Amino acid sequence: MILQTFNLSKRFGNRWAVKNLNLSVEKGQIFGFLGPNGAGKSTTIRVLLNLIRPTNGSFELLSKNVKDHGQKIYSNIGALVEKPDFYLYLSAEQNLRILGALGGDIPPDRIKEVLEIVKLADRAKDKVRNFSHGMNQRLGIAQALLSYPELIILDEPTSGLDPQGIKEVRDLIVTLAQEQEITVFLSSHQLHEIEQTCTHMAIIDNGALVVQGGVEELLRETDFYVTEVIVDQPERACDLLKLERWIRKVSIAENVVKVQIPAKERPQLTEFLVRNHFAVYSVVPRTSLEDYYLSLLKTKEAE
Amino acid sequence: MRLFLRAAYFEVLKIFSRLRTYIGFATIAVLIPLIMFLVRKYGFEVQDQTLRSLGNSFLFVGSLVNGLLVSYYLMNVLWVHFPFFIVLVAGDIMAGEGAAGTFRILLTRPVTRFQIITAKFFATFFYTLTIVFFLGLLSIGAGMLIVGGGDLFVFDKGILILAQSEALYRFLLAYMLAVVVQMVVASLTFLFSTITSNGIGPIIGTYAVLAVFFILSVLKINALDVIRPYLFTSYFDVFFAPFSDPIPWSEILHKVGYLLCYIFGFYIISTVIFLRKDITT
């Protein structure tokens, strides 16, 4: 296990921000840590990064207990907690030089290298105070990559970014995991982000773990995974789709056909409708986290 | 150790990359030569005051006013005014990181909190040392250049006339002691800076403590004698001690010992707080 927590708990006053959390992340995974705002994601990440002390429980990073190995353990871990804040009066390069120097022995070329990875090489000499939020976010990822990490922990890395910035960061995360074999642990409150980026995920709510496992397996188990389709003959479309084996469930409401399929089968759905001479006006994935929670809660209640 | 030295180097770099650091240097650089020019032009007033008290007993030929005498008088700014330049920087060194959120990134590196806070304390000391000696060098240098050199004439339980070379040696000692005094102020501000994430709080807090301590130190009420030994301001006059003859080494050592205890105490408290602190900003 590259990251593991054992009944990890953190209490602020009378409120448990995290309670008996047991997470397991294996090497090579892109692990999504999902939960609504205030669920305890950032607190968990801060505990994992030694920014705050757990009230109870323990954790291991890179199969080592932090209590035994101390701060040295973080030389192989990159992190970005919430929005990245740098020394505004210093340039991107100077910021990275400071953080790199405190991260062990990093070759001088590494700064240029990570700035190129996040496409900020041409702005290396610019003061950070002149950077946009998206550039700051990319610089945050650059600093997380400085010390050739085996694991990077990212707390809401796409928060506050425009659609283009979100896409860039997501692509970057996938590239890092696939090409550099870095295990990624990222938190988000957006289910579709986890769906598009992660291989595994855990859901946390009110500080407690709701569920964890492979993304596809978990999503398949629920009823939330719906694509809304508007076509010219919704009744006929619904009847036809019901006959298809690769579609789990189809229903119709107010002339909108609701199809339950994984995201990767959406193109197939569109193709099917066009092939059957429907005029397709829209195909909209409805991936609401709240719906997912409700479905999980329903499942739990039923059990 | 290597990580600590790197951390200390970068803390110094951070301090000297900020505009506020140069406020003190710029003020001193403008004010001291200006005062020297004014003294050169209107400096007789100082001489008259000095002479008035001694005129009945001595006959003075020539001018007693020189750059060293003015520098000696200027050392009075070290009591209340000069600490502002210290708290301005020391107040922000920990709180600034908390307010800006940079601790979140800094503390996820393999450097320990103990190394970080010690590096910051060292950087605060380096700044204090630099600015105190900048004041000293500029005031003596500009004084000798603009007003002129010569023997230093000071009062110490009577009249003390120090030859220029001896006076320069005494000034060196005095400014070294001034560094210790200013480090007490710096370490108190550092402590406040560790507690809060607001850059203004430590400045106000330190000046509030200084004001209360100064009041308690100067009030001539016998009952306050009990607490005076515990007020660090009671030992702040140590930087004037080298201008006595002979130099009261035991008194200096005694006062410096107390002041070092305060510096170390404030540093230890700051460290304990920081090691236990949850970084939630």
Interface residues (C-beta under 8 A of the other chain):
Chain A: R46 L49 N50 L51 I52 R53 G70 Q71 K72 I73 Y74 S75 I77 A79 L80 V81 E82 K83 P84 D85 F86 Y87 L88 Y89 L90 Q94 I98 L99 A101 L102 G103 G104 G140 Q143
Chain B: L3 R6 A7 F10 L13 K14 S17 R18 L19 A100 G101 T102 F103 R104 I105 L106 L107 T108 R109 P110 V111 T112 R113 R276 D278 I279 T280
